[in-house]
Amino acid sequence: MNGDVGRTGMAQSILREISLALSVLAATGTRDAIDLRSLPLTLADREELEAALGRGDVGVVLEAAGKSEIWETRFTGVWWLRHFGGDGRVAAEVIEVTPVPDILSAHPEDISAAATRMAAELEEREHV
């Protein structure tokens, strides 16, 4: 990321891409993602993008294999995900256009294991 250069127009390009992806999500349910770390964003571009998208009502701090901050922007279905490495620096940063980011969805195997565990705990309580 180039922090020493002003605005390059990348934020506007990304916003157009997000707008198109959001229209596609609304029409077809097809999800999309933009890897911000792979783009030549300047600090000014990043600030412009963050200001344009804003923050909505939903935000999550996740502590699983490192810290992650996830928030829905002021545009429903547009999520900003920022993952940190062990050193506290941003390791990955993605904009997901989706109803719910995959990282927040429970996996079927985990749900099955939870159902089994809960049934066993209820059975155990009944015999106490």
PASEBA-1860 file (N, C-alpha, C; in nm, 3 decimals):
! residues 128
1> MNGDVGRT> 0.085/-0.117/0.000/0.000/0.000/0.000/0.089/0.123/0.000 ~ 0.062/0.216/-0.087/0.139/0.339/-0.095/0.075/0.444/-0.007 ~ 0.136/0.477/0.105/0.080/0.574/0.197/0.124/0.716/0.169 ~ 0.217/0.737/0.079/0.274/0.869/0.058/0.217/0.940/-0.064 ~ 0.115/0.886/-0.127/0.056/0.942/-0.248/-0.089/0.977/-0.219 ~ -0.142/1.079/-0.287/-0.280/1.118/-0.267/-0.378/1.024/-0.335 ~ -0.498/1.076/-0.356/-0.603/0.997/-0.419/-0.566/0.962/-0.563 ~ -0.595/0.838/-0.601/-0.562/0.791/-0.735/-0.685/0.758/-0.819
9> GMAQSILR> -0.803/0.759/-0.757/-0.924/0.717/-0.828/-0.959/0.572/-0.800 ~ -0.872/0.500/-0.727/-0.898/0.358/-0.697/-1.024/0.342/-0.612 ~ -1.046/0.433/-0.519/-1.164/0.421/-0.433/-1.291/0.426/-0.516 ~ -1.297/0.518/-0.612/-1.415/0.529/-0.697/-1.433/0.403/-0.782 ~ -1.324/0.347/-0.830/-1.332/0.223/-0.908/-1.386/0.109/-0.822 ~ -1.338/0.099/-0.700/-1.383/-0.006/-0.609/-1.530/0.015/-0.574 ~ -1.570/0.138/-0.552/-1.710/0.167/-0.521/-1.801/0.127/-0.636 ~ -1.758/0.151/-0.759/-1.838/0.108/-0.875/-1.848/-0.044/-0.881
17> EISLALSV> -1.735/-0.112/-0.851/-1.736/-0.258/-0.851/-1.829/-0.312/-0.742 ~ -1.826/-0.249/-0.625/-1.914/-0.290/-0.515/-2.060/-0.267/-0.553 ~ -2.088/-0.154/-0.613/-2.225/-0.122/-0.655/-2.279/-0.228/-0.751 ~ -2.198/-0.265/-0.849/-2.239/-0.369/-0.944/-2.259/-0.503/-0.872 ~ -2.165/-0.539/-0.785/-2.176/-0.666/-0.711/-2.300/-0.667/-0.623 ~ -2.334/-0.553/-0.564/-2.452/-0.546/-0.478/-2.580/-0.563/-0.560 ~ -2.582/-0.506/-0.679/-2.696/-0.525/-0.769/-2.711/-0.671/-0.809 ~ -2.599/-0.736/-0.837/-2.601/-0.878/-0.874/-2.647/-0.962/-0.755
25> LAATGTRD> -2.599/-0.931/-0.635/-2.643/-1.004/-0.515/-2.794/-0.990/-0.498 ~ -2.844/-0.870/-0.514/-2.987/-0.846/-0.498/-3.069/-0.923/-0.602 ~ -3.020/-0.929/-0.724/-3.095/-0.993/-0.833/-3.082/-1.144/-0.836 ~ -2.963/-1.196/-0.802/-2.938/-1.339/-0.824/-2.891/-1.414/-0.699 ~ -2.850/-1.341/-0.596/-2.795/-1.407/-0.477/-2.647/-1.440/-0.490 ~ -2.586/-1.403/-0.602/-2.445/-1.432/-0.623/-2.359/-1.338/-0.539 ~ -2.268/-1.399/-0.463/-2.179/-1.324/-0.374/-2.052/-1.284/-0.446 ~ -1.982/-1.185/-0.389/-1.856/-1.141/-0.448/-1.766/-1.093/-0.336
33> AIDLRSLP> -1.638/-1.079/-0.366/-1.540/-1.030/-0.268/-1.431/-0.954/-0.341 ~ -1.379/-0.853/-0.273/-1.269/-0.772/-0.327/-1.157/-0.774/-0.224 ~ -1.042/-0.823/-0.264/-0.925/-0.830/-0.178/-0.854/-0.695/-0.183 ~ -0.870/-0.615/-0.078/-0.812/-0.482/-0.077/-0.660/-0.482/-0.069 ~ -0.604/-0.586/-0.007/-0.458/-0.592/0.008/-0.388/-0.615/-0.126 ~ -0.462/-0.664/-0.225/-0.400/-0.690/-0.356/-0.406/-0.568/-0.448 ~ -0.467/-0.460/-0.400/-0.484/-0.341/-0.483/-0.387/-0.230/-0.441 ~ -0.344/-0.149/-0.534/-0.250/-0.041/-0.502/-0.320/0.082/-0.443
41> LTLADREE> -0.378/0.065/-0.324/-0.449/0.174/-0.258/-0.352/0.262/-0.181 ~ -0.366/0.392/-0.198/-0.292/0.485/-0.114/-0.370/0.505/0.016 ~ -0.309/0.568/0.112/-0.378/0.599/0.237/-0.500/0.686/0.208 ~ -0.487/0.781/0.118/-0.598/0.869/0.081/-0.711/0.788/0.015 ~ -0.677/0.693/-0.071/-0.778/0.607/-0.134/-0.854/0.528/-0.028 ~ -0.779/0.470/0.065/-0.839/0.388/0.171/-0.934/0.473/0.257 ~ -0.889/0.591/0.292/-0.974/0.681/0.373/-1.100/0.720/0.297 ~ -1.087/0.746/0.167/-1.202/0.780/0.084/-1.301/0.664/0.078
49> LEAALGRG> -1.249/0.543/0.061/-1.333/0.424/0.054/-1.405/0.401/0.187 ~ -1.332/0.411/0.297/-1.394/0.392/0.429/-1.502/0.497/0.455 ~ -1.475/0.623/0.418/-1.573/0.729/0.440/-1.698/0.707/0.354 ~ -1.679/0.665/0.230/-1.793/0.644/0.140/-1.881/0.528/0.185 ~ -1.818/0.421/0.234/-1.896/0.303/0.275/-1.952/0.320/0.416 ~ -1.881/0.389/0.502/-1.928/0.410/0.638/-1.942/0.280/0.714 ~ -2.008/0.291/0.828/-2.035/0.173/0.912/-2.183/0.166/0.942 ~ -2.234/0.045/0.931/-2.375/0.020/0.962/-2.392/-0.018/1.107
57> DVGVVLEA> -2.499/-0.089/1.136/-2.535/-0.124/1.273/-2.470/-0.251/1.325 ~ -2.414/-0.334/1.238/-2.362/-0.464/1.279/-2.210/-0.462/1.275 ~ -2.149/-0.501/1.386/-2.005/-0.513/1.392/-1.967/-0.628/1.483 ~ -1.857/-0.695/1.450/-1.813/-0.813/1.524/-1.662/-0.808/1.540 ~ -1.615/-0.842/1.659/-1.473/-0.868/1.679/-1.463/-1.016/1.707 ~ -1.390/-1.086/1.622/-1.378/-1.231/1.628/-1.238/-1.268/1.672 ~ -1.227/-1.357/1.769/-1.098/-1.405/1.818/-1.086/-1.554/1.787 ~ -1.052/-1.585/1.664/-1.034/-1.724/1.622/-0.917/-1.727/1.525
65> AGKSEIWE> -0.810/-1.792/1.563/-0.688/-1.795/1.481/-0.642/-1.653/1.450 ~ -0.644/-1.569/1.552/-0.609/-1.428/1.536/-0.732/-1.341/1.545 ~ -0.710/-1.213/1.558/-0.821/-1.119/1.573/-0.873/-1.077/1.436 ~ -1.003/-1.068/1.425/-1.067/-1.017/1.304/-1.173/-0.916/1.344 ~ -1.179/-0.808/1.268/-1.285/-0.709/1.285/-1.373/-0.716/1.160 ~ -1.502/-0.727/1.181/-1.596/-0.742/1.071/-1.711/-0.645/1.095 ~ -1.744/-0.566/0.996/-1.858/-0.478/1.011/-1.932/-0.464/0.879 ~ -2.063/-0.452/0.893/-2.144/-0.424/0.776/-2.135/-0.273/0.753
73> TRFTGVWW> -2.117/-0.235/0.630/-2.111/-0.093/0.598/-2.253/-0.035/0.604 ~ -2.267/0.089/0.571/-2.401/0.148/0.573/-2.487/0.097/0.458 ~ -2.427/0.014/0.372/-2.499/-0.051/0.263/-2.520/-0.197/0.300 ~ -2.642/-0.233/0.331/-2.673/-0.369/0.371/-2.621/-0.468/0.268 ~ -2.550/-0.570/0.317/-2.493/-0.671/0.228/-2.350/-0.644/0.188 ~ -2.297/-0.528/0.226/-2.157/-0.495/0.197/-2.082/-0.495/0.330 ~ -1.990/-0.591/0.343/-1.917/-0.614/0.468/-1.769/-0.585/0.450 ~ -1.708/-0.527/0.550/-1.563/-0.501/0.552/-1.503/-0.596/0.654
81> LRHFGGDG> -1.409/-0.678/0.611/-1.342/-0.775/0.699/-1.194/-0.740/0.706 ~ -1.146/-0.726/0.828/-1.004/-0.694/0.850/-0.947/-0.797/0.945 ~ -0.851/-0.876/0.898/-0.789/-0.981/0.978/-0.648/-0.939/1.017 ~ -0.613/-0.962/1.143/-0.483/-0.922/1.195/-0.395/-1.044/1.218 ~ -0.265/-1.026/1.196/-0.168/-1.130/1.223/-0.128/-1.126/1.371 ~ -0.044/-1.219/1.409/0.002/-1.228/1.547/0.074/-1.103/1.594 ~ 0.129/-1.028/1.501/0.202/-0.906/1.537/0.110/-0.784/1.546 ~ -0.022/-0.804/1.526/-0.118/-0.695/1.536/-0.134/-0.613/1.409
89> RVAAEVIE> -0.058/-0.647/1.306/-0.070/-0.575/1.179/-0.176/-0.641/1.091 ~ -0.235/-0.562/1.003/-0.338/-0.615/0.913/-0.275/-0.718/0.820 ~ -0.329/-0.839/0.824/-0.278/-0.949/0.741/-0.364/-0.969/0.617 ~ -0.492/-0.940/0.627/-0.584/-0.954/0.514/-0.697/-0.855/0.533 ~ -0.744/-0.804/0.421/-0.855/-0.708/0.426/-0.939/-0.727/0.302 ~ -1.067/-0.753/0.324/-1.157/-0.790/0.214/-1.290/-0.718/0.231 ~ -1.347/-0.678/0.120/-1.486/-0.633/0.117/-1.565/-0.750/0.061 ~ -1.663/-0.798/0.137/-1.750/-0.906/0.088/-1.888/-0.850/0.063
97> VTPVPDIL> -1.943/-0.886/-0.052/-2.079/-0.850/-0.087/-2.160/-0.978/-0.073 ~ -2.232/-0.987/0.038/-2.296/-1.112/0.078/-2.397/-1.084/0.188 ~ -2.499/-1.168/0.203/-2.590/-1.147/0.315/-2.518/-1.157/0.451 ~ -2.431/-1.256/0.464/-2.353/-1.278/0.586/-2.217/-1.333/0.545 ~ -2.108/-1.275/0.597/-1.976/-1.329/0.561/-1.962/-1.475/0.605 ~ -1.894/-1.554/0.522/-1.876/-1.697/0.551/-1.813/-1.720/0.688 ~ -1.722/-1.633/0.728/-1.652/-1.653/0.855/-1.749/-1.648/0.974 ~ -1.866/-1.587/0.956/-1.965/-1.578/1.063/-2.069/-1.689/1.059
105> SAHPEDIS> -2.067/-1.769/0.953/-2.165/-1.877/0.940/-2.114/-2.004/1.008 ~ -2.203/-2.067/1.083/-2.167/-2.193/1.148/-2.155/-2.302/1.042 ~ -2.055/-2.386/1.056/-2.034/-2.496/0.963/-2.126/-2.612/1.000 ~ -2.178/-2.686/0.901/-2.270/-2.796/0.929/-2.214/-2.898/1.028 ~ -2.085/-2.929/1.020/-2.026/-3.026/1.113/-2.029/-2.973/1.257 ~ -2.005/-2.843/1.272/-2.008/-2.782/1.405/-2.150/-2.782/1.460 ~ -2.248/-2.756/1.375/-2.389/-2.759/1.417/-2.427/-2.900/1.461 ~ -2.386/-3.000/1.384/-2.416/-3.139/1.418/-2.353/-3.178/1.551
113> AAATRMAA> -2.227/-3.139/1.571/-2.159/-3.169/1.697/-2.228/-3.099/1.814 ~ -2.272/-2.975/1.793/-2.342/-2.901/1.899/-2.475/-2.967/1.933 ~ -2.547/-3.015/1.833/-2.676/-3.083/1.856/-2.655/-3.209/1.939 ~ -2.552/-3.285/1.905/-2.521/-3.408/1.980/-2.483/-3.375/2.123 ~ -2.397/-3.274/2.140/-2.352/-3.234/2.274/-2.468/-3.183/2.359 ~ -2.557/-3.102/2.300/-2.670/-3.048/2.375/-2.766/-3.158/2.417 ~ -2.794/-3.251/2.326/-2.883/-3.363/2.360/-2.824/-3.445/2.474 ~ -2.693/-3.470/2.471/-2.627/-3.547/2.577/-2.634/-3.473/2.710
121> ELEEREHV> -2.613/-3.341/2.707/-2.620/-3.263/2.831/-2.761/-3.261/2.888 ~ -2.862/-3.252/2.802/-3.001/-3.256/2.850/-3.033/-3.392/2.909 ~ -2.986/-3.497/2.845/-3.006/-3.633/2.896/-2.941/-3.647/3.032 ~ -2.823/-3.596/3.047/-2.750/-3.603/3.173/-2.824/-3.526/3.284 ~ -2.880/-3.411/3.254/-2.953/-3.332/3.352/-3.080/-3.404/3.400 ~ -3.141/-3.478/3.310/-3.263/-3.549/3.346/-3.237/-3.664/3.443 ~ -3.113/-3.713/3.444/-3.079/-3.825/3.531/-3.010/-3.783/3.658 ~ -3.006/-3.654/3.685/-2.941/-3.607/3.809/-3.040/-3.596/3.919
END
